[in-house]
Amino acid sequence: MSNEQTLAQFEASTREWVKENFPTTLAGSAMGLEGEAEASTKADFEVWRQRLAEKGWGAPTWPVQYGGAGLSHPEAKIISQEMAKLGAFNPIPLLAGMGVTMVGPTILEYGTDDQKERHLKHIASGEVRWCLGLSEPGAGSDLASLSTKAIDNGDNFVVNGQKTWTSGADISQWCGALVRTDPNAKKRDGISFVMLPMGQAGVTTKPIKLISGASPFCDTFFDDARAEKADLLGDLNKGWSVVKRLLQHERQSQTQARSPGSGSKVSLQEKAKTYAGTDEKGALADADLRIRLANHLMDSHAHGLTVSRITAEAKGKVEVSAAASILKNSATKIAQAKNELTMEFMGTQGVGWEGSSFAESELSNVRDWLWGKAISIYGGSHEVQNNIISKNILGLPETTQKG
Ligand SMILES: Cc1cc2nc3c(=O)[nH]c(=O)nc-3n(C[C@H](O)[C@H](O)[C@H](O)COP(=O)(O)OP(=O)(O)OC[C@H]3O[C@@H](n4cnc5c(N)ncnc54)[C@H](O)[C@@H]3O)c2cc1C
């Protein structure tokens, strides 16, 4: 049987399974289930999470042994597509925080059998959420300048220091943190990657409010926090290699040009027509806007095709490489361009912060636009990706970037 036939069969069986198992009460609700959702909706949500976890579809490409389904990347893509067609969604990657996209793949590569056994299934089922403590007040782009210390204490390390911008730290159960284990070594050589539970006395989190009003991240303080030696990921003082790989996984997960609000069922063209009006042929009335919108849609489509081509060239396995930096920057530009265009054609209806003259979708637009500014910062800033591209892909000489 050809590969296409096998994929077509997989598509049909996936559609069938989603139809049978996705509680229709949740259709289109995605992650809007926290807080005010009815108890019955929450119960349906939990049923759906459990069904996905049992099927290994929380992290479908991971080995079955570790809670995945052992599927290929094209098969995983089919699952997402079929779910989207039926208004379904996979909550597990979101519930697991940085677990499915970043920590898990890095544990699969660098972890001991014991670490894989203890951590991966709980990530793949969406029951344990992970955050990442990398950035510090004095170490962002220049991450190797970090000063959080971990001192050898027999079976464990004693960790002291401050992390910042830690996404989801206040709601995570585990943290993957980059710490200094040898203060005398050169700055990239004395660093290790440890994993530690957040629910211990030595860890405190303080949410930071963003300009968009949301508080998705925190300052995280380690005061004599403990990380077990059994939870050192990779070798002692070799954490720089581990984190470089982890950050490639992060960029890889950010190569889709998703902008805030991109889950909207109304297409950008339809939205533009509603706000900016149409001519007698039903086309967008403003010719200049029409051209820029068409250019944006072409860029977005070309980006999507490039991501698919690179995935296909890697024979279905998504290879994480320096090319992820190119795709991350391209995805960022497209997502931010979409926010700018939307803002422009919505006019004053797109800038409302509160008030009854704005629809709910209009009020969220300005917040989405503001949140969109973060895309070129998190996961390594746009400029830093350009440095990586110039050094590791184009082979240009170093300028400001060291190492
Ligand atoms: C929404 C969001 C979520 C985040 N989540 C996490 C998280 O979960 N865990 C975590 O550890 N961190 C997280 N971060 C932090 C993020 O990784 C850092 O913000 C990022 O690496 C930039 O570091 P910085 O903020 O210290 O800026 P800086 O490093 O101070 O950079 C400031 C400016 O200088 C530019 N710059 C710096 N160095 C160079 C250079 N060599 N060449 C050219 N330009 C340069 C940068 O591009 C930027 O424009 C998050 C950030 C955001 C916005």
The ligand as an ORCA input file, in Angstrom:
! r2SCAN-3c Opt
* xyz 0 1
  C       5.873     36.369     26.400
  C       7.229     35.961     26.873
  C       7.388     34.724     27.482
  C       8.656     34.348     27.950
  N       8.764     33.133     28.594
  C       9.945     32.781     29.127
  C      10.061     31.572     29.888
  O       9.091     30.829     30.051
  N      11.245     31.272     30.442
  C      12.350     32.074     30.282
  O      13.412     31.727     30.796
  N      12.278     33.223     29.564
  C      11.108     33.594     28.987
  N      10.999     34.761     28.269
  C      12.183     35.630     28.181
  C      12.780     35.701     26.799
  O      13.473     34.521     26.484
  C      13.693     36.929     26.813
  O      12.846     38.059     26.951
  C      14.498     37.051     25.536
  O      15.452     36.028     25.450
  C      15.214     38.431     25.446
  O      15.909     38.691     26.600
  P      15.707     40.083     27.387
  O      14.255     40.276     27.587
  O      16.572     40.051     28.593
  O      16.204     41.205     26.395
  P      17.712     41.653     26.118
  O      18.565     40.444     25.972
  O      18.096     42.647     27.150
  O      17.562     42.335     24.713
  C      17.090     43.671     24.568
  C      17.161     44.031     23.097
  O      18.531     43.964     22.647
  C      18.650     43.122     21.509
  N      19.907     42.362     21.602
  C      20.417     41.726     22.670
  N      21.569     41.111     22.377
  C      21.806     41.364     21.066
  C      22.846     40.997     20.169
  N      23.879     40.237     20.553
  N      22.761     41.421     18.894
  C      21.719     42.183     18.473
  N      20.699     42.573     19.280
  C      20.745     42.161     20.560
  C      17.468     42.176     21.599
  O      17.101     41.701     20.318
  C      16.393     43.087     22.181
  O      15.785     43.833     21.169
  C       9.762     35.184     27.786
  C       9.615     36.430     27.139
  C       8.371     36.817     26.699
  C       8.227     38.154     26.044
*
